[in-house]
């Protein structure tokens, strides 16, 4: 006979705090609280680091004036287009070199050599070639994001279990079916790791690109605020970049959970 569930047990279950949802935000909350307390008690000078409330008020002011949304949208455009171009090229090269030994022998060594050049060191060359317009900033982001996607796509495809490929061939799968049913699903976790890493490189590259000969974007706001010793706006831009990075990482994790759901299902059934 099933035991009756008491009202107190039901209430305990209902009001249980989801610790796994709260823990990721615990350290940022503590840091902000300590930051605010230190500023309120005078331990931190506003000329060194303004308080969170002052930064928040500056963000509200810039949002109402339209300056922050305008520059934020420009930065998002540059980052997104650069990632799509660089990630697309990286995936295509990784796919071709991963699937073809001839292509790998022909191109991989040269790509690896170019990969070891710090892409930020190409800024003077890109400015001389493309000027200081949008194409220069987008190209820099594209170069920075291309290699993480390439290297992870390439190694993801090359590290697929040969026994799985042989099994697919034994079932008379065509090359197209073999790729989409065996090779690509097996390489997908590694590819997603490359995309996630590329997102971090994307924001790092954009920060530098927008502080050099730029007239718009979050990086431009920070550089302009530095000239006027506007610490609130400088810190606000840093916080905006941190929030954008966190949102990008959450989106990447969501795609991983969605596309790799079959892995979790397999583990739970094991």
Secondary structure, 3 states (H helix, E strand, C coil): CCCCCCHHHHHHHHCCCCHHHHHHHHHHHHHHHHHHHHHHCCCCCCCCCCCHHHHHHHHHHHHHHCHHHHHHHHHHHHHHHHHHHHHHHHHHHHHHHHHCHHHHHHHHHHHHHHHCCCHHHHHHHHHHHHCCCHHHHHHHHHHHHHHHHHHHHHHHHHCCCHHHHHHHHHCCCCHHHHHHHHHHHHHHHHHHHHHHHHHHHHHHHHHHHHCCCCCCCHHHHHHHHHHCCCHHHHHHHHHHHHHHHHHHHHHHHHHHHHHCHHHHHHHHHC
